[in-house]
């Protein structure tokens, strides 16, 4: 009888442990780490990450003092809950108040498009921009379908996934988001003027600069500036100096309004000018034709002869670096092991023979690189890569590895088994993660951050 009572008591304790609140589970042991020291590619607003006390999985944590004048975090958490389940929307782990802080905990994601842009030499190829554009339009369309405007469309607010979702674009940071239609009546918000600028001036729409209430058309216009930023390397109104923030905003507005679309899009496919003309043609409360905008870029993609193979510019660059790393580790007898300079022209796609060789490697495998993203491009959209290819190993997930591998490596403590690293990871990727290209980005991006 005593043994039965003891067993029941133990069972209750185990059940109680399993029924811990999500907050307690996520914050068990107070295992906080600095995002800036270990994940430097994160947005400054993402101040730390947490280790789940039961599973050792990692999650992003954003915090703000709950005494701040205009708290946004709990509002943002409510919005995440409303839009949960959409493709490219991060899962929310927990949100609430912890002491003096409001806290939001989300799924761990990879680098932002801004960080990858810097990593690739501050310019993306047309192919990469078009592959990104399709997903980014789809993300904005989904947010709009839930009745919200994002109002801060910029490269920092689009992140790539990790592991099996390494090719998927995520949209984040809804602190400035606003409902544009009533959830019950579906009535659109009224047209207003004399509004303060909300968002990031560099990518803000012309109407936003003019003080007009934002609507769906403004998110899409902002995305157009992001895409041109990726193609051009910069926008004409960057680097303007002024004594005050308002004067700087006025200068940006003046430059933006005085730059014709054809001049802005000069030397780039006409589809980008067509994109802006369409955005400017929309009325305040008009529903954009998202399908038209995606078809615009998809037809350009097909006409250029591209294949939707998920080979982004950073994928090629990472592949090059992996090959150089292997050469340095195993120098041929009699040859110098001096580092080989990186040919950035190859990364930009200007070396046809290099890309042809890379493409041939990819075509020699018959599996698909898709990470669950259903794209509708006409050309080879469902093709995948296999782990037989060195490049594909950088893109494949670590389905065979426990989810605790990265957490264990980061924590660097405990008596459990050490994570097993691939040859490439153990050769210098630094953090013991083996979940696709994103694990290697972390160490590479750390070097970029330290050089800023």
Order of alpha helices (4+ residues) and beta strands (2+ residues): alpha-alpha-beta-alpha-beta-beta-alpha-beta-beta-alpha-alpha-beta-beta-beta-beta-alpha-alpha-alpha-alpha-alpha-alpha-alpha-alpha-alpha-alpha-alpha-alpha
